[in-house]
Amino acid sequence: MPPTPHRRRASLLLPFAAEAVASACATREEAAPPQPPPGPIGYRYLTPLPLNVASLEISEADPPRPPPPGDVGSTLSPRPAEAVRIMARDRLSAVGSSGRAAFAVTRAEVTRAPGGGETALACALACRLEILSAEGGRLGFVEAEARAAVSGAEAARAGAADRLLRRTMDGLNVEFEFQARRALRDWLVAVAPGSQGAMPAPPPGGVTREDLPRS
């Protein structure tokens, strides 16, 4: 029996539908963010954030507060505060000729506490970056914070605290970059396309800026 007009139209449309699905999948893959490599926490696989300052200071001091009740962060490797410092070391650098940047961890906690009959894990991370003049005056600053929690069977699994820390660090990393590009764009030096290093620092009196896409 010869195919009806309806069947012929459906058959003709199938190749176009398959092509549209393949195109959509390719677009999603191209737009997907870089995936972290396996192994220790690190962020060198991401685009760096070079600053137009002469020096960068990353404070080794932990947040000035005692460990919270139910603290488990001190048992992790790296500890939460050190994980935040790793992010700063991997992503920030000083490539200018004057001024300085100061980075500090302002909160870094992973806690375990019973709640509602279930074991719960919570993580809270925060940091602060300041841009200072040669005389010490503050020219700009940015703060970022991320929180996450799990409960029940997920919180009871082996390695749950480590996985939660990594997940919260991913959130902090995204938030920190967003806030830095929004509030400190005049101190961010452009990165050459396809390069993991910054372009040469501009001469005194001029700043090379990395433009953000319009929303």
Disulfide bonds with the S-S distance in Angstrom:
none
